[in-house]
Each structure stands twice: as structure tokens, then as C-alpha cells.
Amino acid sequence: MTGPGDDGSDGAAESPDASGGPLPSAVSPAPGAGAWFLAVDSGGSGLRVVVGEVGRPVSVPLASGEPVRTGPRGIDAGHFMEQLVPMVRALADEAGCAEWGTAVIGATGLATLGDGLREELPGALAREFGVRTVALVADAVSAYVGALGIRPGAVVAAGTGLIAIGTDLTGWRRADGWGHLLGDCGGGAWIGRAGLEAALRAYDGRDGGSGPLLACAEEQFGPLPGLPGKLYPRPDRPAVLASFAPRVAQCAPDDPVAAGILRAAARHMAESAAAVCPTTGEPRVALTGGLFRMGDPLLVPVREELAKRLPHAQLVAAAGDPLDGAVRIARDLAAGVLTLPADGVMVHVVGVAGRGDHF
């Protein structure tokens, strides 16, 4: 496996794909859909939105700063539209376009919490903006396309949580992404929890403890007997755990316990990547997400573990982020050259025959 560098990987706006020729389009745009599009990244920190036209640069992104709520039916389509409408209206005034032929929404939780969004959002987008073709994609898919473009491979997306996604351009495979209680192994919350456990072991005098991590934990959270009361009642427990992950990386160069935690995280990442990566050809693998900003203490063992498990793959630098991926999908869909496999869950594409009726 070669390392990232000037590998010639495509950017988020390049089309069509150049890796073996295009596949037949999964979905063509609706008649008269037009070349104007809007692209949205809906993540844990809120919405980011751009608008554009095929063949021209996209607008400057607008951000909401508030994540979309979830309710009994999963992701709340009404709350999504409450945030989206004023941002698109503002962008429309600047762009000089009142109707958008295509909309692509990359959403966190779409695969497991997206039933209501898939049912309600296409009609709402048609009524508000005249959208004729809507693609709802899991945020892992938009992260994949932002990182690798439309070509076979695998992407590990790591922040507070962790998910790996791969495709051979005939279907999607995902691994992990099960949340901090059931999985997300190797993600920020996982690393932070393991670091705090090592700190508590040192506090108790048990084997496997880390004095440096104990000092970091007391500096960040105060006396450790109070830690459960500060952590367990919090609704944002994964984020609180993940906030300790950088301290694990800080200690790793001089602390074998911290280094071992990051090595274990790297093994988990490589296992997930190997579970989804195509086994034939020369697929590409990319790493994306805020966790990798911790640098070499994590990146070095991740590269080593990936090389062991995926010797046939090429590790490349991510070309862009999930919003770049949503833009790429929107450009291709508006131009009628989308080659992503649509499975109804990870990638759900529908046409809207009027002001809200699907066809």
C-alpha cells in the first residue's frame, strides 16, 4: 500500500469518473430538471449548504450551527426545512435563481433514522424550491465521494464515532457506525473512553494504568472520583469522551499505555476498512474526519495496519469533505451522468413530478 501524496485522485467537482469508464447511470434527472442544484451536508454540528450550476463554481457555503433534531420517526424533516429554507433563499438572492432542478442531501443517520426524511423531504423541496430530482445519501456516502470521487475503494470516516464505507460501484458495504455503546470502535469516543479507563486504573492502583493519562484526566475533568457524575448524566456523552482523545495522542510518544490505545484504534479502523474494501483491482483507500487531525501518533499506526490488511490497495489523501461529496453528486445528477449505485437506503434518488408528487 502506497502512502498519500500527489496521486492524481479526482476532486469533488470532476466528472465523469476516469477509473475504468463510467457505469450506466443509476438514475437520470427528471425531465426539465435543469442545471441548477443545491447541495447540503447535514451533520452533528448543523447544516452546510451551497448552490450552483453545472459548469460553474458553487456559492460560498452557509452554515446553520444547529443539528437537525430526531424524533419518533427519525430525522425531523420539518426541522430540517425550517433551517434550510432561509439559507437557500439567501443563496438564491445572490445567485439570481429561484428554482433548483436538483437537490442532494447528505445526512448523518440517514441509513437508520431516515424513513421520515425519505418520505417527506422530496415533496417539501419541490414545493419550496421547485426541485425536480432529489438524492438523499448517507453522510458516509457523501464523505466517500468527497474523499475519493466516484471510483472503487473504501473510506474510513472518523470523528466522535467511526464508520467505514466501500463500493465496487455496483453496491455499497458499510462496517461499524453502530454508536458509542455498540461500536464506533477506534473512533474519538472509543479512544477517549479507553484513555479515561487507563487513568482510572492508575488512580485505583490496578494493572494497566497510565500515570500521564491520570494527570491529563485530572487536569481536564478535576478529581477523578467526580468523573462519573460529570459524564453519566450528560446527553452528549460521546462528545465528552471524544474530547479526551487528543490527550491520549499527546501522551502517546512517551507513554506505552497511550500508544497501545492508539495502536488498538488503528487495528479497529483497518479491520473496518478491510471489511468493506473491494478485493479485486487496485482500489483506493482514504481517511477523512476530524479525528485524524491528531496527526502521527494515530496516523502512523493506521497506515501500518492498513498496509498489513489491504496490501492491494493504495492509500491516498482525501480530496475533499462531505459537502464536496454532495456537490459532486449534485453536479453528476444534474448533468445526467451519475454512476453511484442507488440502493434506496444509502443512496435514495427520486423524481418529483410537479410540486410534490413523486413519479
Steps between C-alpha positions, in 0.01 A plus 500: 500500500646835400459812708303816425650762281464642151307197378284657231179427689200692377356804671143528616384684191671292230272294272471242358709240684820390330557166673401237247222690324155605616229257600140549388336774703299374795245782458456769237377846593133580457394654168576870507694467823750763389861554590450697825545301819528528875723280715468449875714336766293425812728395783543509874575873503218609268435562130745628242345606169626613159324564171644484152461438130665227298823629351535792741643541852266448795404772744671567830353255757248610761484318834217468751699410812215285634464126435170369365287346773394137508155388610274194503535467120873561497653811344247783527420615145309805628793622706730432205291724275470772767877535491549444129242739352646833619853395402398398149291816459805709591719308257231528231500879527875505440493241220203648317314170477167424671461132405746214534469198273703267721558469874747268674478453876778320686363420846640345814283210612319462169551123478340428838292811577403621153157350428313822573753710311477277192120520509452871565803691374469458119150649500600781736799591282278501190244729661753746638762510225357329192746213535432221248764241598607424858783277622508414870833340586654381824770730629743211460424500127553874462821464703607218267436702184663808649810298586534269198259620234305230315739206480539165679651512845439552869487797735540505877312797646604565860393772738311447822385172344635284221364338187662342196329492162607338176371438150590321179248733327237224490398522868596638840655331802527660844669391820448631854334835554290336774540776757718529808314235703505227234797586282670799334816308586810715459304825484548802722260390773657152500852642538391748766320233703803269480725785614276581794485134597882492509496814714255341744711185516797711601287682758390165649846343482388227261715352225482667161475852634671810365641773719523752215137438403398531866666842516327607175161377621529690829606812312203477263225367729616567854528239777417161351249387766272768352538378142195268487274781618638729231467240224202269550221761518621677185292454181817568300706224663667392172629853440625528859687171465642606164628823651760292685632328186751779420649454848562134417684609186692760702626230740565228239862591405620440858231274651470137381145474635380797295694374197336159542154659499572674170645179355181316597292778343704465181433126490127562533510753216693262276259215579204716400673618182588143404139392554369744238786543252470329159723194484588526131672761289693787655249678725586821679462559873467839668471628854266787577365672810621716785656216700791477259604855589670336801784432258779244505424334836186363331583523130823298517341188654192535275717500188695199629184302580340585164813385318478163678132443428463663158830452314318521165354845573652846463470741791433850367430838652132593521421749223217670689237482772134387509370829360739465206356151455144631495604756238659231282187286518280801421709599197492147360130454568410835342713414196347150468830315553464371858659156535451437871305185586160596644372251758211696652671531838858622466412675173132584438421693181148605400339721239222739597239551228364838589480674833545199721375189315756223446513320170 
